[in-house]
Amino acid sequence: MQVKVLKSKLHRARVTATKLHYPGSIAIDQNLMQAAGILPYESVLVANVNNGNRFETYVVPAKPGSREIVVLGAAAQLAQPEDVVIILGFAYCTPQEAAELIPKVVVLDEKNEIVNQE
């Protein structure tokens, strides 16, 4: 048996832009991806703190150091620039692996600068 557990989290990221006419995904600054252990094209769940919307998409790398969080494609209708979002990455593990897994949690400020890492 495998269980789905949290492996990575970008907490309180700010959406910097939305682009509706794009073939769907979320662009995240590569430095933030690395800090949270999120891989290019990995599936993520995005929870919008401002409006309660949740959507699943995949990550594309944005320029390192840009602090960009850009919601792309159809999901752009679920967020606006300046919205606060939580970006969650999950892993499938055995119960034994899950018991030892410590998620990487990266807390961001209003400019998408890292203020805390666990």
A tleap script that builds the chain and sets N, CA, C and O, in Angstrom:
source leaprc.protein.ff14SB
mol = sequence {
  NMET GLN VAL LYS VAL LEU LYS SER LYS LEU
  HIE ARG ALA ARG VAL THR ALA THR LYS LEU
  HIE TYR PRO GLY SER ILE ALA ILE ASP GLN
  ASN LEU MET GLN ALA ALA GLY ILE LEU PRO
  TYR GLU SER VAL LEU VAL ALA ASN VAL ASN
  ASN GLY ASN ARG PHE GLU THR TYR VAL VAL
  PRO ALA LYS PRO GLY SER ARG GLU ILE VAL
  VAL LEU GLY ALA ALA ALA GLN LEU ALA GLN
  PRO GLU ASP VAL VAL ILE ILE LEU GLY PHE
  ALA TYR CYS THR PRO GLN GLU ALA ALA GLU
  LEU ILE PRO LYS VAL VAL VAL LEU ASP GLU
  LYS ASN GLU ILE VAL ASN GLN CGLU
}
set mol.1.N position { 0.836 -1.177 0.000 }
set mol.1.CA position { 0.000 0.000 0.000 }
set mol.1.C position { 0.882 1.243 0.000 }
set mol.1.O position { 1.959 1.266 0.595 }
set mol.2.N position { 0.387 2.288 -0.694 }
set mol.2.CA position { 1.061 3.582 -0.672 }
set mol.2.C position { 0.080 4.650 -0.207 }
set mol.2.O position { -1.130 4.540 -0.406 }
set mol.3.N position { 0.634 5.685 0.417 }
set mol.3.CA position { -0.171 6.813 0.870 }
set mol.3.C position { 0.385 8.082 0.224 }
set mol.3.O position { 1.578 8.176 -0.066 }
set mol.4.N position { -0.489 9.040 0.007 }
set mol.4.CA position { -0.095 10.328 -0.567 }
set mol.4.C position { 0.181 11.288 0.584 }
set mol.4.O position { -0.692 11.541 1.414 }
set mol.5.N position { 1.412 11.827 0.627 }
set mol.5.CA position { 1.803 12.707 1.727 }
set mol.5.C position { 2.445 13.987 1.185 }
set mol.5.O position { 2.985 14.012 0.079 }
set mol.6.N position { 2.371 15.032 1.984 }
set mol.6.CA position { 2.994 16.297 1.625 }
set mol.6.C position { 4.505 16.138 1.620 }
set mol.6.O position { 5.083 15.620 2.575 }
set mol.7.N position { 5.156 16.590 0.529 }
set mol.7.CA position { 6.614 16.559 0.472 }
set mol.7.C position { 7.215 17.955 0.386 }
set mol.7.O position { 8.357 18.170 0.793 }
set mol.8.N position { 6.429 18.925 -0.157 }
set mol.8.CA position { 6.959 20.267 -0.313 }
set mol.8.C position { 5.837 21.291 -0.301 }
set mol.8.O position { 4.706 21.012 -0.698 }
set mol.9.N position { 6.189 22.503 0.172 }
set mol.9.CA position { 5.169 23.540 0.298 }
set mol.9.C position { 5.811 24.916 0.180 }
set mol.9.O position { 6.778 25.227 0.875 }
set mol.10.N position { 5.252 25.740 -0.717 }
set mol.10.CA position { 5.577 27.159 -0.763 }
set mol.10.C position { 4.396 27.856 -0.116 }
set mol.10.O position { 3.305 27.902 -0.685 }
set mol.11.N position { 4.611 28.396 1.070 }
set mol.11.CA position { 3.517 28.932 1.878 }
set mol.11.C position { 3.436 30.452 1.725 }
set mol.11.O position { 4.419 31.162 1.933 }
set mol.12.N position { 2.258 30.934 1.362 }
set mol.12.CA position { 1.942 32.360 1.233 }
set mol.12.C position { 2.715 33.036 0.111 }
set mol.12.O position { 3.173 34.169 0.256 }
set mol.13.N position { 2.858 32.328 -1.018 }
set mol.13.CA position { 3.443 32.938 -2.215 }
set mol.13.C position { 2.460 33.950 -2.787 }
set mol.13.O position { 1.247 33.793 -2.646 }
set mol.14.N position { 2.974 34.973 -3.425 }
set mol.14.CA position { 2.130 35.988 -4.069 }
set mol.14.C position { 2.145 35.756 -5.577 }
set mol.14.O position { 3.208 35.622 -6.185 }
set mol.15.N position { 0.973 35.710 -6.161 }
set mol.15.CA position { 0.867 35.613 -7.613 }
set mol.15.C position { 1.383 36.929 -8.191 }
set mol.15.O position { 0.914 38.000 -7.806 }
set mol.16.N position { 2.337 36.857 -9.106 }
set mol.16.CA position { 2.901 38.062 -9.705 }
set mol.16.C position { 2.225 38.414 -11.024 }
set mol.16.O position { 2.244 39.572 -11.441 }
set mol.17.N position { 1.624 37.417 -11.688 }
set mol.17.CA position { 0.938 37.660 -12.959 }
set mol.17.C position { 0.080 36.447 -13.295 }
set mol.17.O position { 0.255 35.362 -12.740 }
set mol.18.N position { -0.850 36.664 -14.216 }
set mol.18.CA position { -1.636 35.569 -14.782 }
set mol.18.C position { -1.606 35.735 -16.298 }
set mol.18.O position { -1.577 36.851 -16.815 }
set mol.19.N position { -1.615 34.601 -17.002 }
set mol.19.CA position { -1.617 34.620 -18.474 }
set mol.19.C position { -2.601 33.562 -18.941 }
set mol.19.O position { -2.296 32.369 -18.941 }
set mol.20.N position { -3.768 34.004 -19.333 }
set mol.20.CA position { -4.835 33.085 -19.720 }
set mol.20.C position { -4.491 32.295 -20.972 }
set mol.20.O position { -4.694 31.081 -21.002 }
set mol.21.N position { -3.985 32.938 -21.988 }
set mol.21.CA position { -3.752 32.274 -23.273 }
set mol.21.C position { -2.353 31.665 -23.314 }
set mol.21.O position { -1.447 32.154 -23.988 }
set mol.22.N position { -2.225 30.588 -22.568 }
set mol.22.CA position { -0.972 29.855 -22.419 }
set mol.22.C position { -1.364 28.411 -22.175 }
set mol.22.O position { -2.387 28.160 -21.536 }
set mol.23.N position { -0.594 27.458 -22.657 }
set mol.23.CA position { -1.015 26.055 -22.495 }
set mol.23.C position { -0.822 25.504 -21.087 }
set mol.23.O position { -0.103 24.523 -20.897 }
set mol.24.N position { -1.441 26.112 -20.127 }
set mol.24.CA position { -1.650 25.648 -18.768 }
set mol.24.C position { -0.489 25.219 -17.912 }
set mol.24.O position { 0.274 24.333 -18.299 }
set mol.25.N position { -0.342 25.826 -16.763 }
set mol.25.CA position { 0.651 25.454 -15.754 }
set mol.25.C position { 0.825 26.611 -14.777 }
set mol.25.O position { 0.058 27.574 -14.794 }
set mol.26.N position { 1.840 26.506 -13.930 }
set mol.26.CA position { 2.218 27.612 -13.050 }
set mol.26.C position { 3.732 27.762 -13.144 }
set mol.26.O position { 4.472 26.796 -12.963 }
set mol.27.N position { 4.183 28.970 -13.425 }
set mol.27.CA position { 5.614 29.258 -13.495 }
set mol.27.C position { 6.081 29.728 -12.122 }
set mol.27.O position { 5.486 30.618 -11.514 }
set mol.28.N position { 7.161 29.105 -11.650 }
set mol.28.CA position { 7.699 29.425 -10.325 }
set mol.28.C position { 9.202 29.675 -10.463 }
set mol.28.O position { 9.909 28.923 -11.133 }
set mol.29.N position { 9.673 30.733 -9.823 }
set mol.29.CA position { 11.104 31.045 -9.757 }
set mol.29.C position { 11.872 29.762 -9.416 }
set mol.29.O position { 11.562 29.079 -8.439 }
set mol.30.N position { 12.869 29.452 -10.231 }
set mol.30.CA position { 13.637 28.212 -10.028 }
set mol.30.C position { 14.286 28.142 -8.653 }
set mol.30.O position { 14.418 27.052 -8.096 }
set mol.31.N position { 14.695 29.281 -8.089 }
set mol.31.CA position { 15.295 29.269 -6.757 }
set mol.31.C position { 14.276 28.840 -5.701 }
set mol.31.O position { 14.614 28.116 -4.765 }
set mol.32.N position { 13.025 29.289 -5.857 }
set mol.32.CA position { 11.976 28.894 -4.919 }
set mol.32.C position { 11.651 27.411 -5.092 }
set mol.32.O position { 11.426 26.698 -4.114 }
set mol.33.N position { 11.630 26.955 -6.345 }
set mol.33.CA position { 11.392 25.530 -6.599 }
set mol.33.C position { 12.445 24.682 -5.889 }
set mol.33.O position { 12.121 23.707 -5.211 }
set mol.34.N position { 13.693 25.063 -6.055 }
set mol.34.CA position { 14.789 24.304 -5.450 }
set mol.34.C position { 14.690 24.305 -3.930 }
set mol.34.O position { 14.895 23.273 -3.291 }
set mol.35.N position { 14.376 25.458 -3.351 }
set mol.35.CA position { 14.273 25.555 -1.893 }
set mol.35.C position { 13.198 24.616 -1.348 }
set mol.35.O position { 13.359 24.040 -0.272 }
set mol.36.N position { 12.101 24.465 -2.095 }
set mol.36.CA position { 10.992 23.617 -1.644 }
set mol.36.C position { 11.107 22.180 -2.143 }
set mol.36.O position { 10.318 21.325 -1.742 }
set mol.37.N position { 12.066 21.906 -3.001 }
set mol.37.CA position { 12.201 20.549 -3.538 }
set mol.37.C position { 11.142 20.221 -4.581 }
set mol.37.O position { 10.728 19.068 -4.702 }
set mol.38.N position { 10.702 21.222 -5.332 }
set mol.38.CA position { 9.719 21.019 -6.403 }
set mol.38.C position { 10.470 20.899 -7.719 }
set mol.38.O position { 11.329 21.723 -8.030 }
set mol.39.N position { 10.142 19.868 -8.489 }
set mol.39.CA position { 10.830 19.598 -9.743 }
set mol.39.C position { 10.099 20.213 -10.935 }
set mol.39.O position { 8.888 20.421 -10.874 }
set mol.40.N position { 10.827 20.510 -12.026 }
set mol.40.CA position { 10.152 20.972 -13.239 }
set mol.40.C position { 9.112 19.944 -13.698 }
set mol.40.O position { 9.377 18.742 -13.716 }
set mol.41.N position { 7.955 20.426 -14.059 }
set mol.41.CA position { 6.834 19.632 -14.584 }
set mol.41.C position { 6.169 18.746 -13.535 }
set mol.41.O position { 5.333 17.906 -13.868 }
set mol.42.N position { 6.538 18.932 -12.279 }
set mol.42.CA position { 5.885 18.202 -11.196 }
set mol.42.C position { 4.454 18.704 -11.019 }
set mol.42.O position { 4.179 19.894 -11.173 }
set mol.43.N position { 3.565 17.802 -10.700 }
set mol.43.CA position { 2.180 18.154 -10.405 }
set mol.43.C position { 2.104 18.794 -9.025 }
set mol.43.O position { 2.715 18.315 -8.070 }
set mol.44.N position { 1.340 19.892 -8.932 }
set mol.44.CA position { 1.146 20.572 -7.650 }
set mol.44.C position { -0.323 20.933 -7.474 }
set mol.44.O position { -1.073 21.063 -8.441 }
set mol.45.N position { -0.709 21.088 -6.218 }
set mol.45.CA position { -2.021 21.610 -5.861 }
set mol.45.C position { -1.798 23.046 -5.400 }
set mol.45.O position { -0.921 23.316 -4.579 }
set mol.46.N position { -2.604 23.967 -5.938 }
set mol.46.CA position { -2.490 25.375 -5.577 }
set mol.46.C position { -3.766 25.776 -4.857 }
set mol.46.O position { -4.864 25.615 -5.391 }
set mol.47.N position { -3.623 26.298 -3.644 }
set mol.47.CA position { -4.762 26.772 -2.857 }
set mol.47.C position { -4.676 28.292 -2.782 }
set mol.47.O position { -3.690 28.846 -2.297 }
set mol.48.N position { -5.720 28.958 -3.267 }
set mol.48.CA position { -5.757 30.419 -3.278 }
set mol.48.C position { -6.386 30.901 -1.976 }
set mol.48.O position { -7.571 30.673 -1.735 }
set mol.49.N position { -5.600 31.563 -1.143 }
set mol.49.CA position { -6.066 32.044 0.156 }
set mol.49.C position { -7.109 33.152 -0.022 }
set mol.49.O position { -8.020 33.274 0.798 }
set mol.50.N position { -6.992 33.953 -1.071 }
set mol.50.CA position { -7.892 35.092 -1.269 }
set mol.50.C position { -9.317 34.691 -1.612 }
set mol.50.O position { -10.267 35.313 -1.137 }
set mol.51.N position { -9.479 33.647 -2.439 }
set mol.51.CA position { -10.828 33.324 -2.907 }
set mol.51.C position { -11.260 31.877 -2.667 }
set mol.51.O position { -12.382 31.504 -3.008 }
set mol.52.N position { -10.388 31.067 -2.088 }
set mol.52.CA position { -10.747 29.693 -1.772 }
set mol.52.C position { -10.611 28.714 -2.925 }
set mol.52.O position { -10.803 27.514 -2.727 }
set mol.53.N position { -10.285 29.185 -4.125 }
set mol.53.CA position { -10.111 28.271 -5.257 }
set mol.53.C position { -8.927 27.347 -5.028 }
set mol.53.O position { -7.910 27.733 -4.451 }
set mol.54.N position { -9.088 26.120 -5.495 }
set mol.54.CA position { -7.995 25.147 -5.504 }
set mol.54.C position { -7.911 24.572 -6.901 }
set mol.54.O position { -8.932 24.300 -7.532 }
set mol.55.N position { -6.691 24.386 -7.383 }
set mol.55.CA position { -6.538 23.761 -8.693 }
set mol.55.C position { -5.239 22.978 -8.740 }
set mol.55.O position { -4.269 23.291 -8.049 }
set mol.56.N position { -5.252 21.952 -9.575 }
set mol.56.CA position { -4.061 21.137 -9.779 }
set mol.56.C position { -3.486 21.483 -11.135 }
set mol.56.O position { -4.219 21.628 -12.113 }
set mol.57.N position { -2.175 21.615 -11.190 }
set mol.57.CA position { -1.491 21.926 -12.434 }
set mol.57.C position { -0.068 21.379 -12.335 }
set mol.57.O position { 0.252 20.611 -11.428 }
set mol.58.N position { 0.778 21.783 -13.278 }
set mol.58.CA position { 2.174 21.364 -13.207 }
set mol.58.C position { 3.056 22.603 -13.245 }
set mol.58.O position { 2.634 23.669 -13.692 }
set mol.59.N position { 4.279 22.448 -12.774 }
set mol.59.CA position { 5.199 23.570 -12.607 }
set mol.59.C position { 6.130 23.678 -13.812 }
set mol.59.O position { 6.671 22.683 -14.295 }
set mol.60.N position { 6.302 24.911 -14.283 }
set mol.60.CA position { 7.355 25.207 -15.249 }
set mol.60.C position { 8.307 26.203 -14.584 }
set mol.60.O position { 7.868 27.106 -13.872 }
set mol.61.N position { 9.595 26.038 -14.816 }
set mol.61.CA position { 10.562 26.918 -14.165 }
set mol.61.C position { 10.504 28.338 -14.719 }
set mol.61.O position { 10.435 28.543 -15.931 }
set mol.62.N position { 10.534 29.316 -13.812 }
set mol.62.CA position { 10.689 30.728 -14.172 }
set mol.62.C position { 12.135 31.121 -13.872 }
set mol.62.O position { 12.861 30.393 -13.194 }
set mol.63.N position { 12.527 32.245 -14.370 }
set mol.63.CA position { 13.904 32.724 -14.225 }
set mol.63.C position { 14.331 32.735 -12.757 }
set mol.63.O position { 13.618 33.259 -11.902 }
set mol.64.N position { 15.508 32.149 -12.469 }
set mol.64.CA position { 16.008 32.157 -11.098 }
set mol.64.C position { 16.170 33.588 -10.578 }
set mol.64.O position { 16.697 34.455 -11.275 }
set mol.65.N position { 15.713 33.821 -9.351 }
set mol.65.CA position { 15.833 35.132 -8.739 }
set mol.65.C position { 14.738 36.112 -9.127 }
set mol.65.O position { 14.700 37.229 -8.611 }
set mol.66.N position { 13.849 35.713 -10.026 }
set mol.66.CA position { 12.781 36.619 -10.482 }
set mol.66.C position { 11.660 36.775 -9.459 }
set mol.66.O position { 10.916 37.755 -9.487 }
set mol.67.N position { 11.545 35.802 -8.556 }
set mol.67.CA position { 10.479 35.743 -7.551 }
set mol.67.C position { 9.096 35.633 -8.196 }
set mol.67.O position { 8.088 35.957 -7.568 }
set mol.68.N position { 9.050 35.177 -9.443 }
set mol.68.CA position { 7.787 35.063 -10.167 }
set mol.68.C position { 6.971 33.853 -9.731 }
set mol.68.O position { 7.497 32.762 -9.510 }
set mol.69.N position { 5.680 34.083 -9.617 }
set mol.69.CA position { 4.670 33.040 -9.460 }
set mol.69.C position { 3.590 33.434 -10.471 }
set mol.69.O position { 2.781 34.321 -10.200 }
set mol.70.N position { 3.577 32.780 -11.626 }
set mol.70.CA position { 2.681 33.165 -12.716 }
set mol.70.C position { 1.709 32.016 -12.989 }
set mol.70.O position { 2.120 30.914 -13.350 }
set mol.71.N position { 0.426 32.288 -12.812 }
set mol.71.CA position { -0.606 31.281 -13.076 }
set mol.71.C position { -0.947 31.351 -14.562 }
set mol.71.O position { -1.318 32.406 -15.076 }
set mol.72.N position { -0.817 30.220 -15.237 }
set mol.72.CA position { -0.928 30.166 -16.691 }
set mol.72.C position { -2.115 29.321 -17.143 }
set mol.72.O position { -2.538 28.403 -16.440 }
set mol.73.N position { -2.643 29.637 -18.310 }
set mol.73.CA position { -3.717 28.847 -18.900 }
set mol.73.C position { -5.040 29.039 -18.185 }
set mol.73.O position { -5.279 30.077 -17.568 }
set mol.74.N position { -5.898 28.031 -18.271 }
set mol.74.CA position { -7.255 28.122 -17.716 }
set mol.74.C position { -7.262 28.475 -16.237 }
set mol.74.O position { -8.170 29.163 -15.772 }
set mol.75.N position { -6.266 28.017 -15.493 }
set mol.75.CA position { -6.198 28.316 -14.060 }
set mol.75.C position { -6.041 29.813 -13.794 }
set mol.75.O position { -6.286 30.267 -12.677 }
set mol.76.N position { -5.634 30.584 -14.805 }
set mol.76.CA position { -5.497 32.031 -14.644 }
set mol.76.C position { -6.836 32.677 -14.293 }
set mol.76.O position { -6.867 33.796 -13.781 }
set mol.77.N position { -7.932 31.986 -14.562 }
set mol.77.CA position { -9.244 32.518 -14.196 }
set mol.77.C position { -9.540 32.312 -12.710 }
set mol.77.O position { -10.539 32.817 -12.199 }
set mol.78.N position { -8.669 31.568 -12.018 }
set mol.78.CA position { -8.883 31.256 -10.610 }
set mol.78.C position { -7.993 32.081 -9.674 }
set mol.78.O position { -8.034 31.911 -8.456 }
set mol.79.N position { -7.196 32.969 -10.255 }
set mol.79.CA position { -6.282 33.774 -9.447 }
set mol.79.C position { -6.082 35.130 -10.108 }
set mol.79.O position { -6.346 35.307 -11.297 }
set mol.80.N position { -5.612 36.078 -9.313 }
set mol.80.CA position { -5.285 37.414 -9.792 }
set mol.80.C position { -3.923 37.807 -9.238 }
set mol.80.O position { -3.503 37.291 -8.202 }
set mol.81.N position { -3.229 38.719 -9.921 }
set mol.81.CA position { -1.976 39.206 -9.349 }
set mol.81.C position { -2.210 39.724 -7.924 }
set mol.81.O position { -3.223 40.360 -7.635 }
set mol.82.N position { -1.262 39.440 -7.060 }
set mol.82.CA position { -1.267 39.786 -5.641 }
set mol.82.C position { -2.032 38.796 -4.767 }
set mol.82.O position { -1.971 38.899 -3.542 }
set mol.83.N position { -2.753 37.835 -5.360 }
set mol.83.CA position { -3.392 36.803 -4.539 }
set mol.83.C position { -2.322 36.018 -3.789 }
set mol.83.O position { -1.227 35.787 -4.302 }
set mol.84.N position { -2.653 35.617 -2.583 }
set mol.84.CA position { -1.775 34.778 -1.769 }
set mol.84.C position { -2.158 33.324 -2.033 }
set mol.84.O position { -3.329 32.957 -1.940 }
set mol.85.N position { -1.162 32.498 -2.363 }
set mol.85.CA position { -1.430 31.091 -2.662 }
set mol.85.C position { -0.490 30.196 -1.859 }
set mol.85.O position { 0.589 30.608 -1.433 }
set mol.86.N position { -0.936 28.968 -1.672 }
set mol.86.CA position { -0.113 27.928 -1.066 }
set mol.86.C position { 0.077 26.870 -2.139 }
set mol.86.O position { -0.901 26.356 -2.681 }
set mol.87.N position { 1.323 26.538 -2.452 }
set mol.87.CA position { 1.640 25.586 -3.509 }
set mol.87.C position { 2.154 24.319 -2.841 }
set mol.87.O position { 3.161 24.338 -2.134 }
set mol.88.N position { 1.448 23.222 -3.075 }
set mol.88.CA position { 1.702 21.965 -2.369 }
set mol.88.C position { 2.138 20.865 -3.328 }
set mol.88.O position { 1.479 20.606 -4.335 }
set mol.89.N position { 3.249 20.223 -3.005 }
set mol.89.CA position { 3.719 19.063 -3.754 }
set mol.89.C position { 3.578 17.823 -2.893 }
set mol.89.O position { 3.824 17.867 -1.688 }
set mol.90.N position { 3.184 16.722 -3.505 }
set mol.90.CA position { 2.939 15.490 -2.772 }
set mol.90.C position { 3.795 14.350 -3.314 }
set mol.90.O position { 4.308 14.421 -4.431 }
set mol.91.N position { 3.940 13.310 -2.519 }
set mol.91.CA position { 4.660 12.108 -2.921 }
set mol.91.C position { 3.858 10.891 -2.485 }
set mol.91.O position { 3.131 10.930 -1.492 }
set mol.92.N position { 4.001 9.827 -3.233 }
set mol.92.CA position { 3.403 8.545 -2.849 }
set mol.92.C position { 4.481 7.706 -2.196 }
set mol.92.O position { 5.539 7.471 -2.781 }
set mol.93.N position { 4.212 7.258 -0.987 }
set mol.93.CA position { 5.197 6.530 -0.189 }
set mol.93.C position { 4.540 5.327 0.476 }
set mol.93.O position { 3.319 5.248 0.607 }
set mol.94.N position { 5.377 4.411 0.883 }
set mol.94.CA position { 4.874 3.364 1.761 }
set mol.94.C position { 4.611 4.001 3.120 }
set mol.94.O position { 5.167 5.061 3.410 }
set mol.95.N position { 3.785 3.393 3.956 }
set mol.95.CA position { 3.578 3.957 5.293 }
set mol.95.C position { 4.891 4.123 6.075 }
set mol.95.O position { 5.036 5.066 6.854 }
set mol.96.N position { 5.829 3.219 5.867 }
set mol.96.CA position { 7.116 3.318 6.561 }
set mol.96.C position { 7.903 4.533 6.070 }
set mol.96.O position { 8.486 5.258 6.876 }
set mol.97.N position { 7.925 4.762 4.748 }
set mol.97.CA position { 8.609 5.933 4.202 }
set mol.97.C position { 7.923 7.215 4.663 }
set mol.97.O position { 8.586 8.192 5.012 }
set mol.98.N position { 6.601 7.205 4.663 }
set mol.98.CA position { 5.828 8.382 5.068 }
set mol.98.C position { 6.122 8.768 6.515 }
set mol.98.O position { 6.151 9.953 6.850 }
set mol.99.N position { 6.336 7.780 7.363 }
set mol.99.CA position { 6.605 8.050 8.775 }
set mol.99.C position { 7.924 8.799 8.959 }
set mol.99.O position { 8.107 9.496 9.957 }
set mol.100.N position { 8.840 8.658 8.006 }
set mol.100.CA position { 10.150 9.300 8.100 }
set mol.100.C position { 10.266 10.569 7.259 }
set mol.100.O position { 11.236 11.316 7.392 }
set mol.101.N position { 9.290 10.812 6.402 }
set mol.101.CA position { 9.343 11.962 5.509 }
set mol.101.C position { 9.114 13.268 6.269 }
set mol.101.O position { 8.153 13.401 7.027 }
set mol.102.N position { 9.997 14.209 6.057 }
set mol.102.CA position { 9.830 15.542 6.628 }
set mol.102.C position { 9.647 16.500 5.454 }
set mol.102.O position { 10.583 16.712 4.682 }
set mol.103.N position { 8.457 17.081 5.307 }
set mol.103.CA position { 8.223 17.973 4.167 }
set mol.103.C position { 9.118 19.212 4.222 }
set mol.103.O position { 9.447 19.710 5.298 }
set mol.104.N position { 9.508 19.702 3.030 }
set mol.104.CA position { 10.223 20.972 2.935 }
set mol.104.C position { 9.163 22.063 2.879 }
set mol.104.O position { 8.353 22.101 1.953 }
set mol.105.N position { 9.167 22.944 3.862 }
set mol.105.CA position { 8.203 24.038 3.934 }
set mol.105.C position { 8.980 25.351 3.820 }
set mol.105.O position { 9.878 25.631 4.614 }
set mol.106.N position { 8.611 26.147 2.812 }
set mol.106.CA position { 9.258 27.431 2.572 }
set mol.106.C position { 8.193 28.510 2.713 }
set mol.106.O position { 7.211 28.530 1.970 }
set mol.107.N position { 8.398 29.412 3.681 }
set mol.107.CA position { 7.460 30.506 3.923 }
set mol.107.C position { 7.994 31.753 3.233 }
set mol.107.O position { 9.169 32.098 3.360 }
set mol.108.N position { 7.101 32.426 2.493 }
set mol.108.CA position { 7.496 33.594 1.719 }
set mol.108.C position { 6.841 34.861 2.265 }
set mol.108.O position { 5.794 34.804 2.909 }
set mol.109.N position { 7.476 36.009 1.996 }
set mol.109.CA position { 6.874 37.292 2.365 }
set mol.109.C position { 6.100 37.851 1.170 }
set mol.109.O position { 5.929 37.163 0.163 }
set mol.110.N position { 5.641 39.082 1.279 }
set mol.110.CA position { 4.800 39.679 0.232 }
set mol.110.C position { 5.545 39.931 -1.072 }
set mol.110.O position { 4.921 40.244 -2.087 }
set mol.111.N position { 6.873 39.799 -1.062 }
set mol.111.CA position { 7.672 39.968 -2.289 }
set mol.111.C position { 8.250 38.629 -2.762 }
set mol.111.O position { 9.157 38.596 -3.594 }
set mol.112.N position { 7.722 37.538 -2.229 }
set mol.112.CA position { 8.175 36.185 -2.546 }
set mol.112.C position { 9.639 35.952 -2.172 }
set mol.112.O position { 10.346 35.180 -2.819 }
set mol.113.N position { 10.070 36.627 -1.125 }
set mol.113.CA position { 11.383 36.366 -0.543 }
set mol.113.C position { 11.214 35.324 0.549 }
set mol.113.O position { 10.215 35.336 1.268 }
set mol.114.N position { 12.165 34.436 0.680 }
set mol.114.CA position { 12.107 33.392 1.703 }
set mol.114.C position { 12.323 34.019 3.075 }
set mol.114.O position { 13.321 34.703 3.302 }
set mol.115.N position { 11.376 33.780 3.993 }
set mol.115.CA position { 11.522 34.280 5.367 }
set mol.115.C position { 11.746 33.143 6.350 }
set mol.115.O position { 12.213 33.371 7.466 }
set mol.116.N position { 11.414 31.904 5.941 }
set mol.116.CA position { 11.626 30.754 6.817 }
set mol.116.C position { 11.644 29.485 5.979 }
set mol.116.O position { 10.889 29.357 5.014 }
set mol.117.N position { 12.507 28.553 6.351 }
set mol.117.CA position { 12.585 27.243 5.705 }
set mol.117.C position { 12.640 26.178 6.760 }
set mol.117.O position { 13.377 26.287 7.739 }
set mol.118.N position { 11.855 25.149 6.554 }
set mol.118.CA position { 11.883 23.998 7.483 }
set mol.118.C position { 12.222 22.750 6.710 }
set mol.118.O position { 12.299 21.667 7.289 }
savepdb mol mol.pdb
quit
